Amino acid sequence: MSPDLSIIVPLYNEEDNVRPLFDAIATAVAPLPSTVELLLVDDGSQDATFARALELPRDGKPKLRLVKLRRNYGQTAAMAAGIEHARGRVLVTLDGDLQNDPTDIPRFLAEIDKGFDLVVGWRKDRKDHWSRVLPSKVANRLIGWITGVPIKDNGCSLKAYRADLIKAIPLYAEMHRFIPAMASLAGARIAEIEVRHHPRRYGRSKYGFSRIYKVLVDLVVIATILDFTRRPMRWLLGTGGLVAGVGCLAAGLFVLTRAEPGVAFQGVVMLSGALTAFLLFLALLSYLLHSVRAPRLDLFRLLAARPADTATSP
């Protein structure tokens, strides 16, 4: 039978954290009346992370399932692989470095039971080095301003989702930070709660200033997707106006220079006119479609890369 709750934990070179993490999650979910599965996703670790995971008990609560990626794809791909294999009605994700506290999980489930579709953790008292905290604060302000979804801590991996929502959202690159923004397209009810945060005890952090440019690139992508989805007619009309401007500029240069109309000039003018007319009709069609029904998230599956190659252990 499918479990009520799936807990997904991406792991990368966390051999010393595997057993303490499993024990902490088992203690946190023991009082819950729900059936629980735990998916540990090894993101191509180069140490003994997967070997330590194989030593964990498979039965009991939670029921353990392992997913191993053939190489290191990154946190978002590992999370997407776990989400794909999860069978629960509600999904919870958290980091494997023991900085997220599994004892917060029941509080997330309580918010889901209130009717929220997505619950986001807020590490208000964050126990990280300033080189991680400062870029994170700047990124959160920027993401909230651009996307219009005022989440205080988009980078917190401790989140709870309804399965039918998160399975419809494509995840690639560093897109796990933009799940609330993508979920807002479907009118999801989003809550944010304060969570505990602990200093890292074992292993090394995989984050730093090197990820800033990736977040900025993904922010441009997500902003374009959100804006086009909400106002497709404006984008199409703007593009049509730009193309029409190119055609008018070419015609103006011909008139001013009184040059003999060549094949290249005629091709530019004809192409600009045809493309402008096409974009205008497409803008009208998008307006009609947008007014008939709300945008659906599954349309964005075309933008998502396929999940990373995985090998699963039941």
C-alpha angles and dihedrals in degrees: 000000000000113000123240094230133033119193114199122197122179112209130196119172093336100134094142093049100050099085097038089047093051092048092048093050092046091052092047096051098038094091093047117105090215126098108247136200125191119209115196109194114200106207096205095293117194095207133057096289096118093042090054090048091053089058093059120101112265100201130056126050116353101027106223124228125176129211120188123194116210092230140001108290099162136258097289094052091047090050091048091052090052092048091050092054096040116109102187129114089230124035126204123190128194139161122267097226096085092244091112112068115230090204087076091065096089089055090055091050090051090057091049089052088055089064103267117140097202130025118193126199121231116205094206094167098039118190100206137111115273090247087070099034098051098051089044093055092048091047093049092052091047094047092049092048095048100039098037091229106118101210114158097207115026091163096062107111093201102099138137124216140179104248096231089056102047094041089060094054116087114229123198140133105007094329096128086087091061099051093111091051092048091045090054089067089068093047092251118179106239128195130183123204134181115255136190119259127196133196115258110264103183135028131005133293116253095204135085145117091316091077095055095088091049091053091048092051091048090047090058090050095048092045090053092048093048095046094046091048093050097040109019094154092059092052094047094045090047092051091046090051090051092051091046088051091055090052093048091048091053090049091048092052089051092052094046095047094037088218125168108267107248133191093264093053094047091048093052093049094045093045092048092050094047093046092048091052091047093051092048092053090045090051090052091049092049090051091053093047093045092052093050099052139005118255115272123220094222089071087072093061085090088068096051125094117229114268117267119273107273140186115206133204114202 
